[in-house]
Amino acid sequence: MPPSPVDPADGRVTDGRAARWSGQQQRRRAEFVDAALVAIKEHGADVSTEQIAAEAGVARTRLYRHFSGAHALNAAIAERAETMILEALAPVWDVSASPRDTIRTAVTTHLGWLTENQQLYLYLVRHSVATPAGDNVVNDVKRLISHLLIRLLDEYVEAVGLDARVTQPLSFGLVGFVDAAAARWVADPGGLELAEMVDLLAAWIWSVLDGVLRQVGLEVDPSVPLDLGAAGAAPTG
């Protein structure tokens, strides 16, 4: 008889059945999270566990065979939502694009995601759902996006001499501003169409960045890609 495989994580002996069961458990949990996303979209941010279970086609008690409780289910939903948001925004951070294109793409993607997943976003906010790491998922996503923006601004630090000390407060401030404005617009558009809101947010963001650059005596053309903008940055006044 061949020796039983050993789990490299803890050195315990496992067998094929245990590995298959673990894989089945993960697949089943993913299916329940899929059902939860559908139920949230259909029933809104105040969806009940019973409605999620009904969407999954199981009894509520069976749902909790795969999750230790409502908190564990919420954590799995939060983890999936975080992945969805970051995957949607990942293509945005292209330092070879012009500042104007990068800003517009980021704003369009962010507003598009919020519009498509409004109830999921409200669910995460209202339930203060936490990620497995323990942070509120909305705050965690803001933090991750802010760090992506810091990396983008670091390119400006190197290319046009932006003060490295301002990149962190600047990026967190911009992300907080955009998130608050976008969330409010999704909840109450106030007559503004998507294209209009994108135009407004993109213009506001650039006005802040432009002001920061001008404070250090630089005028950057937002239509010129960053690698060219370094050469084309002109001193002001």
Disulfide bonds with the S-S distance in Angstrom:
none
